[in-house]
Amino acid sequence: MSTIDTEFSAKEPSLGYFYQIKYALLLLLNQSKELNNPKVRIENLDDVEIEDLKTMILYQTKLHIKSKANLTDSSVDFWKTIRIWSEHILQNIIDLENTSFNLITTEEIPESSFLIKFKKTDLSDDDITDLVNRLDDVAINSTNVTNKKAYEAFQKLSIENKKKLLKKITIIDKSVGMEEVNSKIKKELIFSTYPERLDAFLEILEGWWLKKSIENLSSKIDYIDSQELQLKIANISESFTADNLPNHFPDQIEVSEEDIDSLKDKKFLKQLELIQLKIKSGTVKRAISDFRRAFEQRSKWMRLQLLNPDEEEEYDRRLQDHWRNIFDIMCDLADGKKSEELQALGKDFYLEQFAKTCPQIKIREKFNEDYLTRGSYQMLSDMKKVGWHPKYNEEL
């Protein structure tokens, strides 16, 4: 089906939110070099705010893809931003002396607009006075209804506060779009890992950043600080060393009854039923979670070329070798046993050796996630290369 854009399409606003979150990461990476352990907040006083002990930097981000913003004297983007900042000043919720204000837009300011002056950071007193007069003129004489409340908010400021605000405003036009933000973030991370692994590195960092951003947006955390970001980058870097691998699936998967029904024909589940484990039990749900996580993790490593096929085969061989040693012992005990006794023996074998405990067979020395081992055993059982019932090959 072809993509259809309508007047009700929310694509651009939705992309704007993702752009804001990505840009917040870029800003924190960048500002961490200049400020003392800065903190970032999203959608608090502004789209993005960066703060340290002495400084507050506010950012409005405006992403335009198809709809073109009119960055002239009565630009809606500009005046909407002025309204936000003016109301903060009027409500005394920011320290005007120690706050700087930034409008970041993907659009371009025409040379004919007085907004072009805000691209400079060293405006003279005469420049500021001229800008106050020009903004006052627009606010008083413009008939733009959309900007009405913005004009009113700006006009409520004292002359002194108007000058202080305008002196601290910077407009960054022709800013990078969505794809270019990724490129700039990668440049900030260039010394964090091997060049060929930078995309994989960024994927993990962005997943963590999105989670932290959602926590901040939902007020579960007050901010994300530079030190936390630095520690996460160091942690990811460590996972990309020769004796480690990145963990893309750190959390257990919630398994529903519908999930179980969709997998009921999988051999690894039939193997568990064979030893009388109830298919909708917590034990089996855990096995399904481990199976899915291990399968997805191993597939991702292969796609990202972080794991080579020979290494994967060697890991499976070591898993099978460990299983064979203890499986043969169980089979010796199974000699002469009846059907119910074989089921009980297999159930005890599985629970004691693979569920309650986990064989310490690592794919790499520093990757210590048990789900990979347990899930890989489920993958092998799905291929009937390992089993839990003493006569699983005959019974399946």
N, C-alpha and C positions, 0 to 999 in steps of 0.2 A: 504494500500500500504506500502511495506517495505521501510525502510530508506536506501538510496543509497549514498555512499560517492564516489566522483570522484576526479580526480586531480584538478578539478576546484572548488571544494567545498570551500565555504567561512565560514563554521561553526566556525572553530577555530579562524580566525581573528575577526569574529563578536563577539564571546564570549570574545575575548581579550579586546574589547572595553567596554563591560559590566563589565568585571573584573576590568578594569582600573577605571571605575566610582565607583564601589563598594569599591575598595581599597582606593580611595580618601576619601570616607566617613569614613572608618576605620582609616585612617591616621589622619584626622582632629579630630576625637573623641579622638584618642590617644595623639596627639601632643598638644591638648588644655590643657592638664594637665601640660605640660612642658613650653610651650611658652606663650607669652603675646598676647592674642586675635589673634591667627594666621589666615591667609587667605589661601584659597586653590584655585589654578587655574588648569584647565585641558587642556592638549594639548596647552600649551603656550611655556615656555622655555623647557619643558619636558612633559612626559606623565602626571605627577602630580608634582606640586610644592607647597610647604608650606612655607609661609613667615610671619615673624613678623618684628618688628622694627629693629632688629639686625641680624637676621638669615634668610638665604635662604636654603631650603633643596629640592634637586631635586631627583625625583624618575623615573626610567625606570621600567615598569612592563612587565614581559614576562610570559604569560600563555601558557603552552604546554600540550596538551591532548594526541593526537596520534603522532604528529610529534615530534621527540625527538631532542632537541638542543644539540649540541656538545660543551660543556663548557670546551674545552681544550684551549691551548694557542692561537689558531687562531679562536676561537669561533666567529661566525657571530654575535650572540646576543651581545657578549661583545664588539667587535670592532665597531659595529654599534653605540653602546652607547658611546664609546670613541670618535667616530667621532662627534657626537652631542655636547658633552661637550667640545671637543677641539675647534670646530668652534665657540661656545659661547665665549670661552676665547680669541680666535684670533680676534673676532669682538668686544671685550670689552663690551659685553652686560650683563656680570655677574661680581660680585665682588668676585674674587677667594679667598680672605682672609676670607670672611664670608659666603661661600657657601659650603655645603656638598653634596656629590654625592652618590646615592644609586641605585644599580641594584637589582631588586627583581625578582627572577625567580623560577618557580616551579621545575626546573631541579636541578641536583646535580653536584657539581664540583668534578672531580676525584682527588684523592690524588696526581696523577702524574703531575697535572697542576700547574703552578706557580700562577694561579688565586686563589688557595686555601688561599694564604696569605691575600687576600682582605676580608676574613671573619673576620679578626682581626681588632680591632679599635685602637690598640696601637703599630703600626709598628715603629721600630727604624729607624734612619737615614740610617744605613747599609741596612736594609730591603728595604727602598725606593730606594736607589741607585741600589740595585740588581734588583728591579722590573723595573726601568727605562732601565737598560741594556737589560733585557729580552724582554721588549716590543719593544725596538729599534731593537733588533735582529729579532724578528718576522716581524716587519714592513719593514725591509730592505730585508730580505731573503725569506719571504713567497711568494708563487706563487698563493695565493688565490685571484682570480680576483674580487670576490664579495667584499672583504675587501679593495680593492686598494685605494679608496678615503678616507677610515678611516685611513689607514696607512699614507697617505700623510698629512692628517690634523694633526695627532699626531706628525709627524716629523717636522711640521712647528712651533711647540711650542718650546720655549726656554727650556734649561735644567732646569732652576729654576722653570718655570711654569709646566713642566712635573712632577717635584718632588712635587710641591704644590698640583697638581691635584691628583696624585696617593696617596698621604698621606690622602686625603679627601674622597677617594672612599671606599665604603663598598658594598660587594656582599652578599645578603641574599639569599642563595640557599635553595632548598627543601621548598620553601614558600608554604603557604596554597593555595589550589585550590579554585574554585568558591564556592563550598558548605561550605568549612571551613571558608571562609571570612564571610559568614552569621553568623556562630557560634561565631566568634570573635567579630563581631559587637554587637551581642546579649549580650555577656559578658560585653561590654562597657556600655550597657543600662540596666544592670541587676537591678539597683535600681530605674529605671524610672517608673515601673508599677508592677502590680501583676504578679507572675511567669507564671500563666496560660494564661495571655494576652500578653505575650512578642512577640509571632509571629504576632498577630494582630497589635501590636504597631509598629513593624518593617515594616510591610507592608505599613502602612501610611507614616512612615518616609522615606522609600525608594521611594515611589511615589513622595513625595515632593523633595527629593534629585535628582531624575532623571530629574524632571522639572527644578530645579535650574542648574543642570549640562548642560542641553541643552541650557539654557539661557546663560551660561558662554561660551559654545562651539560656539554659534552663535553670541557672542560678545554683547549680550543685557545687560549683567552685566560683570563687570571686574573681580569679584571674589566672593567667598562665604566665609564669615568669621565665626569664632568660636562663636561669640556672637549671630549671626543670627541662627546658628544651635542650640545653647543652648536655645534660646527663642522658637524655633519650638518644641524641645523636651519637654519643660515645657508646651507648649500649648497642645501637644498630651497627656501628662500625665494628664492634667486637664480634658481632654475629657474622660478619663477612670475612673473617680471618680464615686461614687455611684449615684450622681444626674446629670450625664452627659453621653453623648455617642460620639464616634468619628464621624466626618463628612467625609465620603469618596467621596462625590460627591458635592463639593462646587460650581462648575461652571454650568451655564446654558448649556443645550444641544441644539446644532443647529439642528433644525428639517427641513428636506427637504420635497419636495412634494412627493418624493418616499417613505419617512417614513410614510407620511399621508396615501398614497395609501395602504401601507402594513398593516395599522391599521384600515382601514375604516369600518371593520365589528365589531370592538370593541364597546361594549354597551356604554362606557363612551363617545365616540364620537357621537354615535346616540343620546345620551341624550342632547348633546350640539347642534346638528342639530335640535332637537325637539323644542328648544327655539330660532330658527332662527339665530344661529351663523354660519357664513360662515366657512366651514370646513378647508379652507386654509388661514384663517385670522391669524393675529398675536396673537389674544387672544386664539385661539384653539391650535396654535403651542406652546404657553406657557403652556397650559394645558397638552399637550403631554409630554413636557419636565418635568414638575412636576410629572406626572404619572410615567415616566420611572425612574427618580431619586429616587422617594419615594419607588417604587417597588424594585429597585436594592439595595437601602440603607437598607431597612427592611430585605431583603433576606440576605444581607451580615452580618448584626447584628446577625441574627439567625444562620447562618453558623458558625460564630466565637463565638457563645454562649455568646454574650454580652447582649442579650435581651432574656427573657424567654417568652414562648407562652402565659402565663397568663397575663403578662404585655402588650403584643401586643393586646390581646383581650380586655383588659381593656381600652386601648387607643382608639380602634375602638368604643367601647361602649360610651366613652365620646364624641367622634366626632359625633356619631349618635344622642346622647342626645341633643347636642347643635343644630344640624340641625333640629331635630324634633320640638324643641321649636319655632324656627323662621319659619319653613315650615308650621306649623299649623296656624300661624298668616296669612301667605300668602294665604293659602287655604280658610280661612274665607273671605278674600278679594276677592277671586276668585268666590265666590258663585254667580251664575246667569250670569257669563261673557261668551261672545262668544269666538269661537276658536282663532281668532286673538288676542283678549284681553288676553286670557290665555297664549298665546305664549309671548306676551309683558310683562306680569306680571312675568312669569318664567325667562325671559331674564334679567329683572331688578333685580329680586331676586338673580340670579347667579352673575351678574356683581357687584352689590353693596355689597353683603354679602361674596363673595368668591373670586372675581377677583381683584376688586379695593382695598379691605381690606382683611385681613386674620384673621380668628378666632384664638385667642391666647390660643390654647389648646396644651400643651406641652407633649411630651412623657416622658420627664424628665425635671426637673426644669431648668437646665442650657443649654438644647439643644434648641436653639432659631431659627432654620432654617424654614422659612415659606414654602419652597418647600415641606417639609415633611407633613405638615398639608394639604396644597392644593392638593398635589399628593395623599395623603391617601384618601381624599374626592373623587378624581377621581377613585381610586381603589374601593371604596365603591359604587360609582355610576355604575361602570362596573359590580358589582354584584347585582345592582338594590336595594341596601340597603338604598341608598339615591337618591334623584332626584331633578331636578330644575323646571320642568314643573309641575303645580298643579296636573295634571292627568297622570304623567309619567308612572305609572304602567299600565294604560289602553292603552296608546298610543304606548308603545314599544312592 
